[in-house]
Amino acid sequence: MHHGDYFYLFVSFDQCCRGVKSTYRTMVGRASSITGPYVNAEGKAMLDGGGTQIPGSNQRWVRPGGEPLLLRPEGDLMVFHAYDAANGKLALQISTLTWKDGWPQALVGTSGEAR
């Protein structure tokens, strides 16, 4: 996706579908050209294992992954899944995509319910 002066690449890393034992996560990198190179927030190339995780886990929701984006004039959304740490069940999560210091931010649910 393009935002501001950069192009952003969202990708899935590691293994999915093992419940709370999954290592699955979504990573993002950015580049000034659509053809890259894409780097993480520390400048490490994604081709060399770099990537900035989005979103992170919290105590309730772990191993968030998947990166469909819905780009809308009224605000962008990120749709993903996360596992409930209490019972291992998978739940749909939808988060507003916000921006901080040129990097996208998304949050997993914080209450007892997925959001």
N, C-alpha and C positions, 0 to 999 in steps of 0.2 A: 504494500500500500504506500501511497505517497502522502506525506504530511510535512508541512513547512518546507525546509530545505533538503529533506532526506526521503529516501525510499526505505521501507521497513520490510524485512522478511521474517515471517513467523513460521517456525518449524517444530515438529515433534521429535523429541529425543527419547531414546531408551525403550524399555519394555512396558507394554500396556497389558491390561486385562488380567492382572494377578491380584486384584483387590488391593489391600493396604500394603502388600509386598511388591506392588508395581514400582518401577523406577521411572515411569513415564512422566514427562513434563514438557511444557511448551517453552521454547526459547525464541528470542528475537534478536536480530542484528539490524544495523542500518548502514546505508551507503549513500554517497552523494550522486551516484549513477545507478540506474536500474540494473546494470550488469555487474555491479559490485566493485570492489570486494566489500562484503558485509562484515562488520565487526561488532563486538559487544561493547558495553559501556566502558570497559577498560582498554579497548582498542585491539583486542585479540580477534583475529580472523575466525569466522565461523567454520571455514574449511580446515582450520587447525584446532577445532573443538571449542571455539569461543561461542558465546551466546549469553544473553541476559535472560534469566527466568522470569516468565510472566504467566499467570499470577503465581505467587508462592502459596505454600500450605499454611494452615493455622492449626490450632489444637483440634478443632472439630472436623475440618475438611482437608484431606490429604491427597497427594498425587494428582493435582489438577492437570488436565491435558486436553488437547484438541484446540484448534485455533480458528474456527470460522468467525469472520468479522462481518458485521452489518454496518455499513457506512451510511449514515443518515444526516441530513442537514441539522436536525435537532440534537444530534449527539451520536457518536459511534458506540456500538455494543460488541462485546466479545462473548461468544457462546462456547462453553466447555463442560466437561464433566469432572467430578471429584468424588473420592470415596469418603464415606462417613467413617471416621476413626472408631466410633463406638460399635458399629455393627458390620462394617466392611461393604455396605451397600453403595452402589453407584448412584449419583444424583446429578441431574442437569443443573448447571449454574449459568446465570446470565449476569454480566457485569458491564457497567458503563466503562468505556475506554477513556481514560483521562491521560494527561500529559504532564510530566515533570522533568525539567532540565533536558527537554528534547527526547525523552523516552516514554513509551506507553506504559500505563499502569492499569491493572485490573485487580479486583479483589474477589476472593472466595467468600461464600456466605459466612456471616459471623454469629448468627443466632442458631436456634435449634432447627430451623428450616432452611433448605437451600433457597437461594434467591437467584 
